[in-house]
Amino acid sequence: MSTTHTERTEAGGWVGASTSHDTRQTKRTGKVYLIGAGPGAADLITVRGVRLLAKADVVMHDALVEPAMLDHAPPRARRVAVGKRCGQHSMTQHFINELIVDAARQHAVVVRLKGGDPMLFGRADEEMRALEAAGIEYEIVPGITAALAGAASLRCSLTLRGVSRSVALVTRSRAADTGAIQELANADSLVFYMGRDDAQAIARQMINAGRSGATPVAIVEACSTGDERRLALTLARLAHGEAQQWLDRSKPSLLMIGTVFAGRVEVR
Ligand code: SAH
């Protein structure tokens, strides 16, 4: 099973659902399934996702997708690693869109396997627009997003009567986004995706926006995988840079902030 990084065209075009009676010259296109692979563990994907993977001719997967997840696809399926962290070079989203469209023009079942849920911080919208523009049929299969896997690992309900009635799923905020943090700080529980490199700045901004320095913080790294690690601290400690040494820059991590995380983190 080889993983291909940049192949754009596939050998042997697929002529689709035409029967022997079909005399039309037009080439049919295949169907693309944007499937949520879940947070990492190969068995945290939906039954529907696994069934579709088993039928795949091509699987285009994110860097975050665990290699074992690809075992759900038949050995004959072409595996193509796409995404920013794959290989030596990063692919632009535009290029990824073109790869998916090209694959659908040549194969019946194209799976675009995306980490977590496709509709959260997954650039799914661009891929859907590209497929629509090319007239290619597609379907979305939801997946377990990292925040929910993180909550499960922490054994922490993100909502809690009288404590947390709102949850914000947020992507990292540059230092310039102080206004955005100001608004977000009103959510009872916050889960930052892709926030690792800005964790300290986010904590400072949250405190500036009025959240107490004593607010509990949990950081969950590589949740649901064998490499999972968890760290418990407070907003003030995070703002002072206490997590900097602990964080592994090669692993995905979530920054979870809010009263619900108090006492829920058993650091292993
Ligand atoms: N669509 C994905 C998110 C993609 S953005 C989803 O729904 O989960 C990538 C970010 O997700 C990472 O930078 C990290 O913040 C988070 N993430 C994804 N998988 C993770 C994991 N197993 N553990 C911790 N964070 C994870």
Boltz pocket constraint, residues with backbone or C-beta under 6 A from the ligand:
constraints:
  - pocket:
      binder: B
      contacts: [[A, 38], [A, 39], [A, 40], [A, 64], [A, 114], [A, 115], [A, 116], [A, 117], [A, 118], [A, 119], [A, 120], [A, 121], [A, 122], [A, 144], [A, 145], [A, 146], [A, 147], [A, 192], [A, 193], [A, 194], [A, 195], [A, 220], [A, 221], [A, 222], [A, 223], [A, 224], [A, 225], [A, 252], [A, 253], [A, 254]]
      max_distance: 6.0
